[in-house]
């Protein structure tokens, strides 16, 4: 994958997938601990687990958010989306 003339490595792609998966796990932890409020905890947890699994499976690799995070992980530079 290349973006802005930068070749995103396979290691970066995997690290980015894991970042999104960890983010989903952190959201679950925050909701279960009461640090954030959600209306339907069970549904929220299910949705976040779906997000986590999708991220790890590569289902979001094509999104702008994923590419932005991958570039940041690889270069340390946050590229504006628009």
N, C-alpha and C positions, 0 to 999 in steps of 0.2 A: 504494500500500500504506500503510495506517495502522496504527500500533501504539502503545498507551498514549497516544492522542490526538496522536501525532506523525505527520505525513505524510512517509513515506520517499520522497525524491526519486529520479528515474530516475538521476541522477548518482551518488547513494549506492548504489543497487542495482548499478550497473556497477562502482563502486569495490569493493563487497563481493565481487562475483563475482571480480574480479581479485585481491583479497586471498586468497580461498580457492585460486585457481589458483596464486598465488605460494607459498602454504603447501605445496601438493602438490609444486611444483618444489623447494622447500627441503628437503622430506623426501627426495626423490630424491637431491639433492646430498649430504645427510648420510649416506645409506646408501652411495652410491657412493664417498664419500671415506673411509668407515670410521668416521666419528664416531658412528654408531649401527650396531648389528648387527641384521641381518634374516636369517632362515633361508634364504630363497630370493630373492636379489636380483632376478633377472629377473622373477619373479612380482610382487614388491613394486613394481618400477618400472612394470610394466604396470598394476597397480591404481591407483597414484598418477596415472598419465597419464589413466586413466579418470575418476578423481576430478576432475582438472584440467579435462578436457573437459566433464564434467557441470556443473561450477561455472560455466564460461564460457557454457554453453548455457542456464543458468537453471534447471537441473533441481533445484537445492537451495534455490531462493528461498523455498519454503514452510516450510522447517524452522525450528525454534526457534533453533538455533545460528546460522543465517543471519540471522534477524531480530535476534537479540541483537547480532551483530557489526555489522549495518547501523546499528542505533541507536547503537552506540558510535562508529562512523565519523562519523555525522552530528552527534552531540551531545557526544561525549566522556564520556558517562555509561554505565557498565556496568550494565545492568538484569539482576537475578537471573532465572534461568529458572523457578524454582519459588517 
